[in-house]
Amino acid sequence: MRLSPARVEQALSQFEAQVLPEDHPSMAKIKGLWGDHTYFLAPNGLNIVEPIERDDSGAEVAAVVNLATWTDDSATSLSPHAPQTTEVLVELDADGGASEKPGVKPHLRH
């Protein structure tokens, strides 16, 4: 799932990660493996955000899905594996705007 800039900010306010830039040298290979998504580098490796439910207002709850884990303590090399849904959930507003509840929600921390 590709996220709008507003939704990227919402996601980043709820879990520790940074966005992998579109011009990163590995992006062509990554997209070849997993498709067109917004990719996040986090302490557990390479992740995407996938919606799992939508409420009546159109807001979505999305799961953080891990695609590759770090192979070393210095986080310089990734080992791809089958997608694994993590326990981390993020809330995304329907309009992609700022959430009324900023910050990390206690039940969403990992």
KEKE-3310 file (N, C-alpha, C; in steps of 0.2 Angstrom, whole numbers, plus 5000, padded with zeros to 4 digits):
npx = (5004:5003:5007:5000:5009:5004:4998:5010:5016:5007:5009:5022:5022:5017:5025:5042:5052:5059:5056:5060:5068:5061:5071:5081:5095:5092:5079:5072:5075:5068:5055:5053:5052:5042:5032:5023:5024:5024:5039:5046:5060:5065:5069:5067:5069:5065:5049:5031:5015:4999:4982:4969:4957:4942:4933:4917:4918:4928:4941:4956:4963:4979:4991:5008:5019:5032:5045:5059:5073:5086:5102:5113:5121:5124:5114:5115:5113:5100:5089:5078:5062:5047:5032:5028:5016:5017:5015:5012:5001:4994:4984:4975:4969:4954:4954:4967:4973:4979:4979:4967:4972:4987:5004:5012:5002:4998:4995:5000:5013:5029)
npy = (4994:5011:5025:5041:5057:5063:5052:5044:5052:5050:5036:5035:5042:5033:5021:5016:5021:5024:5031:5023:5031:5035:5036:5028:5017:5003:5002:4998:4984:4980:4984:4975:4963:4965:4974:4989:4999:5010:5010:5005:5007:4999:4995:4981:4978:4978:4985:4986:4994:4988:4988:4982:4984:4994:5008:5015:5029:5029:5029:5019:5004:4998:4985:4983:4975:4964:4962:4959:4955:4962:4957:4959:4967:4980:4985:4984:4976:4966:4952:4944:4937:4927:4937:4944:4947:4959:4963:4976:4989:5003:5018:5026:5040:5044:5054:5056:5066:5075:5066:5066:5061:5063:5056:5041:5027:5018:5005:5002:5001:4993)
npz = (5000:4995:5004:5007:5009:5022:5028:5029:5039:5050:5052:5055:5067:5076:5076:5077:5065:5048:5033:5018:5005:4988:4979:4983:4980:4981:4979:4966:4966:4978:4975:4965:4971:4981:4976:4973:4986:5001:5009:5025:5035:5050:5067:5067:5054:5036:5032:5028:5027:5030:5027:5038:5043:5042:5048:5051:5048:5039:5043:5044:5051:5052:5049:5053:5042:5041:5030:5028:5038:5048:5046:5053:5068:5065:5056:5042:5032:5024:5026:5016:5018:5019:5020:5036:5048:5060:5078:5078:5076:5067:5066:5054:5047:5038:5029:5027:5035:5049:5064:5078:5089:5093:5093:5101:5103:5118:5116:5104:5104:5101)
capx = (5000:5007:5004:5001:5013:5000:4998:5016:5018:5003:5012:5028:5020:5015:5030:5049:5055:5060:5054:5065:5066:5060:5078:5086:5098:5089:5071:5070:5075:5063:5048:5052:5051:5036:5027:5024:5022:5029:5043:5049:5066:5064:5074:5066:5071:5061:5042:5026:5009:4994:4976:4966:4950:4940:4927:4911:4921:4933:4948:4958:4968:4983:4996:5015:5021:5039:5047:5066:5076:5093:5107:5119:5119:5124:5109:5118:5111:5094:5088:5071:5058:5039:5029:5026:5012:5019:5009:5011:4995:4993:4978:4976:4963:4951:4956:4974:4975:4982:4975:4965:4976:4994:5008:5011:4996:5002:4993:5003:5020:5032)
capy = (5000:5017:5030:5049:5060:5064:5045:5042:5055:5047:5030:5037:5044:5027:5016:5018:5019:5029:5029:5022:5035:5032:5036:5023:5012:4996:5002:4994:4977:4979:4984:4969:4958:4965:4978:4997:5001:5014:5005:5008:5004:5000:4991:4974:4977:4982:4984:4990:4995:4985:4989:4976:4985:5001:5010:5019:5035:5028:5028:5012:5001:4995:4981:4983:4969:4964:4958:4957:4957:4964:4951:4961:4972:4987:4986:4986:4971:4963:4945:4944:4931:4928:4943:4942:4952:4960:4965:4983:4992:5010:5020:5030:5044:5043:5059:5056:5072:5073:5062:5070:5058:5062:5052:5034:5025:5013:4998:5001:5001:4986)
capz = (5000:4995:5008:5006:5014:5028:5031:5031:5045:5055:5053:5059:5074:5080:5077:5076:5058:5044:5026:5013:4999:4982:4975:4986:4975:4982:4978:4960:4968:4983:4972:4961:4976:4985:4973:4974:4993:5005:5013:5031:5039:5057:5071:5065:5047:5031:5033:5024:5031:5026:5030:5040:5044:5041:5052:5047:5046:5033:5045:5044:5056:5047:5052:5050:5040:5041:5024:5028:5044:5048:5046:5057:5073:5063:5052:5035:5027:5025:5023:5014:5020:5018:5024:5043:5051:5067:5082:5078:5072:5066:5064:5048:5046:5032:5024:5027:5038:5056:5069:5084:5095:5091:5097:5101:5107:5122:5114:5098:5104:5100)
cpx = (5004:5003:5005:5006:5010:5000:5004:5018:5013:5006:5018:5027:5018:5020:5037:5051:5056:5058:5060:5063:5066:5067:5083:5089:5095:5082:5069:5070:5069:5056:5047:5050:5044:5031:5028:5020:5026:5032:5046:5055:5065:5069:5073:5068:5066:5053:5037:5020:5003:4987:4972:4959:4949:4934:4922:4914:4926:4940:4950:4963:4972:4989:5003:5017:5029:5041:5054:5068:5083:5097:5113:5117:5120:5119:5111:5116:5104:5093:5080:5068:5051:5037:5026:5022:5015:5013:5008:5005:4996:4986:4979:4969:4960:4953:4963:4977:4978:4977:4973:4969:4983:4998:5007:5006:4999:5000:4997:5010:5023:5038)
cpy = (5006:5022:5037:5051:5061:5057:5042:5045:5052:5040:5031:5039:5039:5021:5019:5016:5025:5027:5028:5026:5032:5032:5032:5018:5005:4996:4998:4987:4976:4979:4978:4963:4958:4970:4985:4998:5007:5009:5009:5004:5005:4995:4983:4973:4981:4980:4988:4990:4993:4986:4983:4978:4993:5002:5014:5026:5035:5027:5020:5011:4997:4991:4983:4976:4969:4959:4956:4959:4958:4958:4952:4966:4979:4989:4988:4981:4967:4956:4945:4937:4932:4934:4940:4948:4953:4962:4972:4985:5000:5012:5026:5034:5043:5048:5060:5062:5070:5070:5067:5067:5057:5058:5044:5031:5019:5006:4996:5000:4994:4986)
cpz = (5000:5000:5006:5011:5021:5032:5033:5038:5051:5057:5057:5066:5079:5080:5074:5069:5054:5037:5021:5007:4993:4978:4978:4981:4975:4980:4972:4962:4973:4980:4967:4965:4979:4982:4975:4981:4996:5010:5019:5034:5046:5061:5069:5058:5042:5032:5028:5029:5027:5030:5032:5042:5043:5045:5048:5045:5040:5036:5045:5050:5051:5051:5049:5049:5038:5034:5024:5035:5043:5049:5051:5062:5071:5058:5045:5030:5029:5022:5022:5016:5018:5022:5031:5046:5058:5071:5082:5073:5072:5064:5059:5047:5039:5027:5023:5031:5045:5060:5075:5090:5093:5096:5097:5105:5111:5119:5107:5098:5103:5104)
residu = (MET:ARG:LEU:SER:PRO:ALA:ARG:VAL:GLU:GLN:ALA:LEU:SER:GLN:PHE:GLU:ALA:GLN:VAL:LEU:PRO:GLU:ASP:HIS:PRO:SER:MET:ALA:LYS:ILE:LYS:GLY:LEU:TRP:GLY:ASP:HIS:THR:TYR:PHE:LEU:ALA:PRO:ASN:GLY:LEU:ASN:ILE:VAL:GLU:PRO:ILE:GLU:ARG:ASP:ASP:SER:GLY:ALA:GLU:VAL:ALA:ALA:VAL:VAL:ASN:LEU:ALA:THR:TRP:THR:ASP:ASP:SER:ALA:THR:SER:LEU:SER:PRO:HIS:ALA:PRO:GLN:THR:THR:GLU:VAL:LEU:VAL:GLU:LEU:ASP:ALA:ASP:GLY:GLY:ALA:SER:GLU:LYS:PRO:GLY:VAL:LYS:PRO:HIS:LEU:ARG:HIS)
# end
